[in-house]
Amino acid sequence: MLKGFKDFIMRGNVIDLAVAVVIGAAFTGIINAIVENIISPLIAAIAGSPNISGVGHFTINNAEFSIGAVLQAILDFVLIAAAVYFVIIVPMNRLLAMRKQGEEEAPESPSEEVLLLTQIRDLLGGADTTVVGPPGDGAPVAPQRPRA
């Protein structure tokens, strides 16, 4: 039983997930700082208040409703998603694109075996094809089959 648990814990995907959770928790602080210290003050400068949760607050039969709290949660989500996208995703995509430039290799020509198998397939399928061996081996050329 302990061996199975050890195998489960030592799997690559479990460790990767644990690392992702730790890194995600660290990034939460960065994203919150960007939203609270840059984006929210910018909204407060434009709209007069960084928080709209007090808007649309009313009470009916001692039940309190707050449309502003829902709008604030939606706004927070959009702001955090925008911060993650523009501060993390866009720069990382540009970095990856810069790293990929010049790395792609030219496609290799098919091997001799692939060329030979392609010719055999074409002959079996009834295509007009000339079978030639690999360059320089002096293989004879097979006659073409007449079309039916």
VEXDREN-2710 file (C-alpha; in Angstrom, 1 decimal):
% VEXDREN-2710
k/r/px/py/pz
1/MET/0.0/0.0/0.0
2/LEU/2.8/2.4/0.8
3/LYS/4.6/1.6/-2.4
4/GLY/1.5/2.5/-4.4
5/PHE/1.2/5.8/-2.5
6/LYS/4.9/6.5/-3.2
7/ASP/4.4/5.7/-6.9
8/PHE/1.4/8.1/-7.0
9/ILE/3.3/10.9/-5.3
10/MET/6.4/10.5/-7.5
11/ARG/4.5/10.7/-10.7
12/GLY/5.6/13.6/-12.9
13/ASN/2.1/15.1/-13.3
14/VAL/1.5/15.2/-9.5
15/ILE/4.8/17.0/-8.9
16/ASP/4.1/19.3/-11.9
17/LEU/0.7/20.1/-10.4
18/ALA/2.2/20.9/-7.0
19/VAL/4.7/23.2/-8.5
20/ALA/2.0/24.9/-10.5
21/VAL/-0.1/25.5/-7.4
22/VAL/2.9/27.1/-5.6
23/ILE/3.8/29.3/-8.5
24/GLY/0.1/30.2/-8.9
25/ALA/0.0/31.3/-5.3
26/ALA/3.1/33.4/-5.8
27/PHE/1.6/35.0/-8.9
28/THR/-1.6/35.8/-7.1
29/GLY/0.3/38.4/-5.0
30/ILE/1.8/40.0/-8.2
31/ILE/-1.6/40.1/-9.9
32/ASN/-3.4/41.5/-6.9
33/ALA/-0.7/44.2/-6.5
34/ILE/-1.1/45.2/-10.1
35/VAL/-4.9/45.4/-9.8
36/GLU/-5.0/47.1/-6.4
37/ASN/-2.1/49.6/-7.0
38/ILE/-2.4/50.4/-10.7
39/ILE/-5.8/49.5/-12.2
40/SER/-8.1/50.3/-9.3
41/PRO/-6.6/53.7/-8.6
42/LEU/-6.9/54.4/-12.4
43/ILE/-10.6/53.5/-12.2
44/ALA/-11.0/55.7/-9.0
45/ALA/-9.4/58.6/-10.9
46/ILE/-11.8/58.2/-13.8
47/ALA/-15.0/57.2/-12.0
48/GLY/-14.6/58.7/-8.6
49/SER/-14.6/55.4/-6.7
50/PRO/-12.6/52.2/-7.2
51/ASN/-15.4/50.1/-5.7
52/ILE/-18.9/49.9/-7.1
53/SER/-20.3/47.4/-4.6
54/GLY/-22.5/50.1/-3.0
55/VAL/-24.4/50.7/-6.2
56/GLY/-27.8/49.2/-6.5
57/HIS/-28.1/48.2/-2.8
58/PHE/-31.7/47.8/-1.6
59/THR/-33.7/45.9/1.0
60/ILE/-37.0/44.1/0.6
61/ASN/-38.6/42.4/3.6
62/ASN/-35.3/42.4/5.5
63/ALA/-33.5/40.7/2.6
64/GLU/-30.6/42.8/1.3
65/PHE/-29.8/42.9/-2.4
66/SER/-26.6/44.3/-3.9
67/ILE/-26.4/44.6/-7.7
68/GLY/-23.1/46.5/-7.2
69/ALA/-21.5/43.6/-5.4
70/VAL/-22.1/41.3/-8.4
71/LEU/-20.9/44.0/-10.8
72/GLN/-17.8/44.5/-8.6
73/ALA/-17.1/40.7/-8.7
74/ILE/-17.4/40.8/-12.5
75/LEU/-15.2/43.8/-12.8
76/ASP/-12.6/42.3/-10.5
77/PHE/-12.6/39.1/-12.7
78/VAL/-12.2/41.1/-15.9
79/LEU/-9.4/43.3/-14.4
80/ILE/-7.5/40.3/-13.1
81/ALA/-7.9/38.4/-16.4
82/ALA/-6.7/41.5/-18.3
83/ALA/-3.7/41.8/-16.0
84/VAL/-2.7/38.2/-16.4
85/TYR/-3.1/38.4/-20.1
86/PHE/-1.2/41.6/-20.8
87/VAL/1.4/41.2/-18.0
88/ILE/2.1/37.5/-18.3
89/ILE/0.7/35.8/-21.4
90/VAL/1.6/38.4/-24.1
91/PRO/5.2/38.9/-23.0
92/MET/5.7/35.1/-22.7
93/ASN/4.2/34.5/-26.2
94/ARG/6.6/37.1/-27.6
95/LEU/9.5/35.5/-25.8
96/LEU/8.6/32.1/-27.1
97/ALA/8.2/33.4/-30.7
98/MET/11.6/35.1/-30.5
99/ARG/13.2/31.8/-29.2
100/LYS/11.6/29.8/-32.1
101/GLN/13.0/32.1/-34.8
102/GLY/15.7/30.2/-36.7
103/GLU/15.2/27.0/-34.8
104/GLU/13.1/25.2/-37.3
105/GLU/15.0/22.7/-39.4
106/ALA/14.5/22.3/-43.1
107/PRO/12.3/19.2/-43.8
108/GLU/14.3/16.2/-44.7
109/SER/13.9/14.4/-48.0
110/PRO/12.2/11.0/-47.7
111/SER/14.5/8.1/-47.0
112/GLU/15.3/5.5/-49.7
113/GLU/13.0/3.1/-48.0
114/VAL/10.1/5.5/-48.1
115/LEU/10.7/6.3/-51.8
116/LEU/10.8/2.6/-52.6
117/LEU/7.7/1.8/-50.6
118/THR/5.9/4.7/-52.3
119/GLN/6.8/3.3/-55.7
120/ILE/5.7/-0.2/-54.7
121/ARG/2.3/1.2/-53.5
122/ASP/1.8/3.1/-56.7
123/LEU/2.6/0.0/-58.8
124/LEU/0.2/-2.1/-56.8
125/GLY/-2.5/0.6/-57.1
126/GLY/-2.2/0.6/-60.9
127/ALA/-0.5/4.0/-61.3
128/ASP/1.8/4.6/-64.2
129/THR/5.1/4.8/-62.3
130/THR/8.7/3.9/-63.2
131/VAL/10.5/2.1/-60.4
132/VAL/14.0/3.3/-60.1
133/GLY/16.5/2.3/-57.4
134/PRO/18.2/4.8/-55.1
135/PRO/20.5/7.2/-57.0
136/GLY/23.8/5.7/-58.1
137/ASP/23.1/2.0/-57.4
138/GLY/22.7/1.1/-61.1
139/ALA/19.2/-0.5/-60.6
140/PRO/17.4/-1.2/-63.8
141/VAL/14.3/0.7/-64.7
142/ALA/11.1/-1.4/-64.7
143/PRO/8.9/-1.1/-67.8
144/GLN/5.7/0.9/-67.4
145/ARG/2.5/-1.1/-67.3
146/PRO/-0.1/-0.2/-69.9
147/ARG/-3.3/1.4/-68.6
148/ALA/-6.4/-0.7/-68.6
END
